[in-house]
């Protein structure tokens, strides 16, 4: 009987030890799970950052190889008479079309402004003075001018 009592005691010790191991493993698994989740989320965040930066780098590389050149010109003339406005637009367009194909960063906005501001355009019966209201330089060069009729004596 003593032998049986010690056997039961031995079983209890082994059972308690095994139960402790199982509880410890479960707690360790729960702790590691939270750390693994945090590490997994950090890896996903870093992968997203890397992919965003790769896309940005690719775009910047394309921009370096792609030149921004003037592809189109447009002129807007403010004057009440349609015929005079069209004639002035035609003369301005003749000057602006020389800028097609030039790189945008090479164009001097002050030079373009001064090229047209105060310029006198001679038509058949009238002489018009131009005042630049706005100038936009990009792949489309746009100039907005106001045409003012000059008096014959000046």
DRENVOMAR-995948 format. One record per residue: z negated, y negated, x of N, C-alpha, C, O, CB in turn; residue in three letters. Coordinates in steps of 0.05 Angstrom, whole numbers. Atoms other than C-alpha are relative to their C-alpha. Glycine has a CB too. Example, Ala and Ser with C-alpha at 12.3 -4.5 7.8 and 13.67 -1.06 7.14 Angstrom:
REM DRENVOMAR-995948
nup,nnorth,neast,caup,canorth,caeast,cup,cnorth,ceast,oup,onorth,oeast,cbup,cbnorth,cbeast,rest
0,24,18,-156,90,246,0,-24,18,-13,-24,39,-25,-1,-20,ala
1,24,-16,-143,21,273,-14,-22,-15,-18,-44,-5,29,-9,9,ser
END
This chain:
REM DRENVOMAR-995948
nup,nnorth,neast,caup,canorth,caeast,cup,cnorth,ceast,oup,onorth,oeast,cbup,cbnorth,cbeast,rest
0,24,16,0,0,0,0,-25,17,12,-46,10,-24,0,-18,unk
0,22,-18,-13,-45,57,29,-5,10,39,-27,13,-19,4,25,unk
-27,2,-9,56,-29,80,18,-14,-21,35,-30,-14,11,27,7,unk
-15,13,22,85,-49,12,-6,-29,-2,12,-45,-7,-5,14,-26,unk
7,28,2,47,-114,11,13,-16,22,22,-38,18,-31,-3,1,unk
-14,14,-22,74,-132,79,30,-1,-4,43,-21,4,-7,13,27,unk
-29,0,5,144,-113,57,7,-22,-21,27,-36,-18,9,28,-10,unk
-5,21,19,139,-159,-3,-4,-27,12,11,-46,7,-19,3,-25,unk
5,26,-14,111,-214,40,24,-6,18,34,-29,19,-27,2,17,unk
-24,3,-17,168,-203,89,24,-9,-16,39,-26,-8,6,25,16,unk
-23,7,17,218,-207,32,-3,-29,-9,16,-44,-11,1,19,-25,unk
4,28,8,186,-272,8,6,-19,22,18,-40,17,-28,-4,-10,unk
-5,18,-23,190,-303,77,31,-2,4,41,-23,8,-14,11,26,unk
-29,0,-4,263,-282,85,13,-14,-24,32,-30,-20,11,29,2,unk
-12,13,23,279,-305,14,-5,-30,2,14,-46,-4,-13,11,-26,unk
5,28,-2,245,-372,26,17,-13,22,28,-35,19,-30,-5,7,unk
-17,10,-22,282,-380,92,29,-2,-9,42,-22,-3,-2,20,24,unk
-28,0,10,349,-363,58,3,-23,-20,23,-37,-20,8,27,-12,unk
-1,21,20,333,-410,1,0,-27,14,15,-46,6,-23,1,-20,unk
0,25,-16,317,-465,51,26,-5,14,36,-28,15,-22,2,21,unk
-26,3,-12,382,-452,87,21,-9,-20,37,-27,-15,9,27,13,unk
-19,7,21,421,-456,22,-4,-29,-9,15,-44,-12,-2,19,-23,unk
6,27,8,386,-520,0,8,-20,22,20,-41,17,-31,-3,-7,unk
-8,17,-23,395,-550,70,30,-3,2,40,-25,7,-12,11,26,unk
-30,1,-1,469,-532,70,11,-17,-22,30,-32,-18,12,29,-1,unk
-10,16,23,478,-562,1,-5,-30,5,13,-46,0,-14,9,-26,unk
5,28,-6,444,-627,22,17,-10,23,27,-33,22,-30,-3,8,unk
-17,8,-22,483,-629,87,28,-4,-10,42,-22,-1,-1,22,22,unk
-27,3,11,547,-618,48,3,-26,-16,24,-39,-14,7,24,-18,unk
0,25,16,530,-676,1,1,-24,19,16,-43,14,-24,-2,-18,unk
-1,23,-19,516,-722,61,27,-2,14,38,-23,17,-23,4,20,unk
-26,0,-14,579,-701,97,22,-8,-19,42,-21,-11,5,27,12,unk
-20,7,20,619,-709,33,3,-30,-2,26,-41,-2,-6,12,-27,unk
-1,29,3,601,-783,27,12,-12,26,28,-31,24,-28,-12,-5,unk
-12,10,-25,618,-794,101,29,6,2,45,-10,11,-15,12,24,unk
-28,-8,0,683,-756,94,17,-18,-19,39,-26,-13,4,29,-7,unk
-14,17,19,702,-797,33,4,-28,12,26,-40,10,-16,-3,-26,unk
-2,27,-12,687,-862,70,21,1,22,37,-18,25,-27,-8,11,unk
-20,-2,-21,728,-838,130,28,3,-11,47,-9,0,-7,24,19,unk
-26,-4,13,785,-816,85,11,-27,-11,34,-33,-7,-1,21,-22,unk
-8,26,11,786,-884,50,8,-19,22,26,-35,19,-22,-11,-17,unk
-6,17,-23,785,-919,117,27,7,12,43,-11,19,-22,2,22,unk
-26,-8,-10,844,-878,141,22,-9,-18,43,-19,-9,1,31,3,unk
-21,10,19,883,-894,78,4,-30,3,27,-39,3,-8,7,-29,unk
-2,29,-3,867,-968,86,15,-7,25,32,-25,25,-28,-13,-1,unk
-13,5,-25,889,-967,158,30,8,0,47,-6,11,-14,14,23,unk
-28,-8,2,953,-929,142,16,-21,-16,39,-27,-10,3,27,-14,unk
-13,21,16,970,-982,89,4,-25,17,25,-37,15,-17,-6,-25,unk
-3,23,-18,957,-1037,139,22,4,20,38,-14,25,-27,-6,14,unk
-21,-6,-19,1001,-1004,190,28,-1,-13,47,-12,-1,-4,28,13,unk
-26,0,14,1058,-994,140,8,-29,-7,31,-36,-5,0,18,-25,unk
-6,28,6,1053,-1067,118,8,-15,25,27,-31,24,-25,-14,-13,unk
-7,14,-25,1055,-1091,189,26,10,11,41,-6,23,-22,4,21,unk
-26,-10,-8,1114,-1046,204,22,-13,-15,43,-20,-4,1,31,-3,unk
-20,13,17,1152,-1076,146,3,-29,9,25,-39,11,-8,1,-30,unk
-1,27,-10,1134,-1146,170,14,-2,26,30,-20,31,-29,-12,2,unk
-13,0,-27,1155,-1130,241,30,5,-3,46,-8,10,-12,22,18,unk
-28,-5,4,1221,-1102,216,14,-25,-11,37,-31,-3,4,24,-20,unk
-11,25,11,1234,-1165,175,3,-21,21,24,-35,22,-17,-10,-23,unk
-1,20,-21,1218,-1209,234,22,7,20,36,-11,30,-27,-2,15,unk
-22,-8,-18,1265,-1169,279,27,-5,-12,45,-14,2,-3,30,6,unk
-25,6,14,1320,-1176,227,6,-30,1,28,-38,4,0,11,-28,unk
-3,29,0,1308,-1251,224,8,-10,27,24,-29,29,-25,-13,-9,unk
-8,9,-27,1314,-1257,299,30,6,5,43,-10,18,-17,14,21,unk
-28,-6,-5,1382,-1223,298,18,-14,-20,41,-20,-14,4,30,-2,unk
-16,14,20,1405,-1257,235,-2,-30,4,-24,-41,6,-8,8,-29,unk
-1,29,-4,1426,-1329,244,2,-13,-27,16,-4,-45,23,-8,18,unk
-1,16,24,1414,-1379,190,22,-22,4,17,-41,20,-27,-13,-8,unk
-22,19,-3,1480,-1416,184,6,-13,-27,0,-1,-48,25,13,12,unk
-8,14,25,1506,-1466,133,24,16,-11,44,18,3,7,-30,5,unk
-21,-15,12,1548,-1425,86,14,-15,-22,37,-8,-30,-11,26,-12,unk
-11,14,23,1560,-1475,31,-10,-29,1,-32,-35,10,-8,13,-27,unk
8,29,1,1560,-1551,22,4,-9,-29,22,0,-43,16,-17,20,unk
-2,11,27,1549,-1590,-41,-8,-29,1,-26,-37,15,-18,16,-20,unk
6,29,1,1549,-1664,-57,-3,-8,-29,12,0,-46,22,-16,15,unk
5,11,27,1521,-1699,-117,1,-31,2,-15,-43,17,-28,10,-12,unk
-3,29,-1,1543,-1771,-129,-9,-11,-27,-1,-2,-48,29,-7,7,unk
10,14,24,1508,-1817,-178,17,-25,-3,14,-44,12,-30,-6,2,unk
-16,24,7,1559,-1865,-208,10,5,-28,18,27,-35,24,-4,20,unk
-7,-4,28,1577,-1877,-281,29,8,-5,35,24,-24,-5,-25,-15,unk
-29,-6,4,1654,-1873,-275,7,27,13,3,32,37,18,-22,11,unk
-7,-27,-9,1679,-1801,-270,21,0,23,18,15,42,10,17,-23,unk
-22,0,-20,1742,-1817,-230,-10,-10,27,-3,1,48,23,-18,-10,unk
11,11,-25,1705,-1859,-178,-19,21,13,-18,26,37,-14,-27,-5,unk
19,-20,-10,1651,-1806,-172,14,23,13,6,32,34,-18,10,-24,unk
-15,-22,-11,1701,-1751,-160,14,-7,26,15,9,45,22,10,-20,unk
-13,9,-25,1738,-1792,-107,-21,-2,23,-15,6,45,14,-27,-4,unk
21,2,-21,1673,-1806,-70,-10,28,8,-14,33,31,-24,-17,-11,unk
8,-27,-7,1652,-1733,-75,21,14,18,13,29,36,-3,17,-26,unk
-21,-12,-17,1719,-1713,-45,-2,-10,29,1,6,48,28,-7,-11,unk
3,11,-27,1709,-1759,15,-25,10,14,-24,16,38,0,-31,-1,unk
25,-11,-12,1638,-1736,26,4,29,7,-5,38,28,-24,-3,-20,unk
-5,-29,-5,1660,-1663,21,16,4,25,12,23,40,14,13,-25,unk
-16,-3,-24,1712,-1674,75,-18,-2,25,-13,12,45,21,-22,1,unk
18,2,-23,1656,-1695,122,-20,23,1,-26,33,23,-16,-27,-1,unk
20,-21,0,1606,-1642,100,12,27,7,-2,44,19,-12,2,-28,unk
-11,-27,-6,1654,-1583,107,1,6,30,4,29,38,28,2,-12,unk
1,-4,-28,1651,-1593,182,-26,14,9,-27,25,31,3,-27,15,unk
26,-12,-6,1579,-1568,180,-1,29,-8,-21,43,-1,-22,-15,-13,unk
0,-28,8,1597,-1500,150,3,17,25,21,12,41,23,6,-21,unk
-1,-17,-23,1584,-1446,201,-20,-8,22,-24,7,41,27,1,11,unk
19,8,-20,1534,-1486,241,-28,11,-6,-35,15,-29,-2,-31,2,unk
27,-10,4,1464,-1460,252,-18,-21,-12,-16,-45,-4,-12,11,26,unk
16,20,14,1413,-1493,207,-20,-14,19,-24,-38,17,-16,14,-23,unk
20,12,-18,1361,-1504,262,13,-19,20,-2,-35,32,-15,21,15,unk
-13,19,-18,1413,-1542,303,7,-26,-14,13,-46,0,26,12,11,unk
-8,25,14,1426,-1594,249,-24,-20,0,-47,-12,-4,7,6,-30,unk
20,22,-1,1389,-1660,256,0,-14,-27,20,-27,-34,6,-20,23,unk
0,12,26,1367,-1685,187,3,-31,1,15,-43,-16,-26,7,-14,unk
-2,29,-3,1361,-1757,212,29,-8,5,38,-29,-5,-18,-10,22,unk
-29,6,-6,1432,-1755,239,16,3,-26,33,-14,-31,10,19,21,unk
-14,-4,25,1458,-1727,173,-6,-23,-20,12,-34,-33,-7,26,-13,unk
8,22,18,1419,-1780,134,15,-25,8,27,-39,-9,-30,-4,0,unk
-12,25,-10,1445,-1837,177,31,2,-1,44,-19,-1,-9,-6,28,unk
-29,-3,2,1516,-1808,174,10,-10,-27,32,-22,-28,8,29,5,unk
-9,7,27,1519,-1821,100,-13,-25,-11,-1,-39,-27,-5,23,-19,unk
14,23,11,1467,-1875,85,12,-26,11,14,-30,35,-30,2,7,unk
-12,25,-7,1500,-1943,85,30,2,6,42,-18,13,-14,-12,24,unk
-28,-4,-5,1569,-1914,94,17,-13,-21,10,-12,-45,7,31,2,unk
-18,12,19,1626,-1951,62,24,19,-4,37,27,15,10,-29,10,unk
-22,-18,7,1678,-1909,25,20,-17,-14,14,-30,-34,-9,24,-18,unk
-21,16,11,1744,-1943,10,17,17,-19,27,39,-12,18,-12,21,unk
-17,-13,20,1780,-1923,-53,24,-17,-5,27,-38,8,-16,6,-27,unk
-24,16,5,1846,-1949,-81,-6,-29,-8,4,-47,3,17,14,-22,unk
5,27,10,1817,-2008,-119,-28,-9,7,-34,-33,3,4,-1,-30,unk
28,7,-4,1744,-2007,-99,-10,8,28,2,26,41,-18,12,-21,unk
14,-8,-24,1699,-2004,-39,-29,7,-8,-42,-9,-21,1,-23,22,unk
26,-9,9,1635,-1964,-49,-18,4,25,-10,13,46,2,27,-15,unk
20,-4,-21,1572,-1964,-7,-19,22,-9,-27,23,-33,-17,-27,6,unk
16,-23,7,1531,-1900,-5,-29,-3,8,-35,-14,29,12,26,13,unk
28,0,-6,1456,-1894,-8,-10,29,-4,-7,40,-26,-17,-20,-19,unk
9,-27,2,1426,-1826,7,-27,1,-15,-46,-13,-7,-3,13,28,unk
25,-3,15,1373,-1806,-44,-15,25,9,-39,25,10,7,2,-30,unk
13,-25,-9,1360,-1735,-20,20,16,17,44,14,15,-9,17,-25,unk
-16,-17,-18,1384,-1686,33,-16,26,3,-39,26,11,4,-14,28,unk
12,-26,-3,1370,-1611,34,17,16,19,41,20,16,-3,14,-28,unk
-14,-15,-20,1387,-1570,94,-10,29,0,-34,33,5,-3,-12,29,unk
7,-28,-1,1387,-1494,88,27,14,2,46,3,13,-16,10,-26,unk
-26,-13,0,1442,-1442,80,20,-14,-18,44,-11,-16,-3,29,-8,unk
-17,17,16,1468,-1490,28,-8,-29,6,-31,-36,1,-3,7,-31,unk
5,28,-7,1473,-1562,52,6,-17,-24,29,-18,-34,17,-9,25,unk
-4,17,24,1463,-1610,-7,-8,-28,7,-29,-34,19,-17,11,-23,unk
6,28,-3,1466,-1685,-6,3,-14,-27,22,-9,-41,19,-14,22,unk
0,15,25,1450,-1730,-65,1,-30,7,-17,-41,20,-26,7,-17,unk
-4,28,-6,1477,-1801,-59,5,-16,-25,13,-6,-46,24,-3,19,unk
-6,19,21,1482,-1862,-102,22,-18,11,20,-30,33,-26,-17,-8,unk
-22,17,-8,1547,-1900,-99,-3,-27,-13,-8,-29,-37,28,13,-7,unk
3,27,10,1543,-1976,-106,25,-15,8,35,-14,30,-26,-15,13,unk
-25,15,-5,1605,-2019,-114,-6,-25,16,-24,-40,11,13,-7,-27,unk
3,23,-16,1613,-2071,-60,18,-22,-11,39,-17,-22,7,6,30,unk
-16,23,9,1638,-2140,-77,22,-4,21,19,2,44,-17,-25,-3,unk
-24,3,-16,1707,-2158,-49,-5,-18,24,8,-14,45,22,-11,-16,unk
5,19,-22,1681,-2215,-5,-16,11,22,-15,-1,44,-12,-25,-10,unk
18,-10,-21,1631,-2173,34,12,22,15,0,33,33,-26,9,-12,unk
END
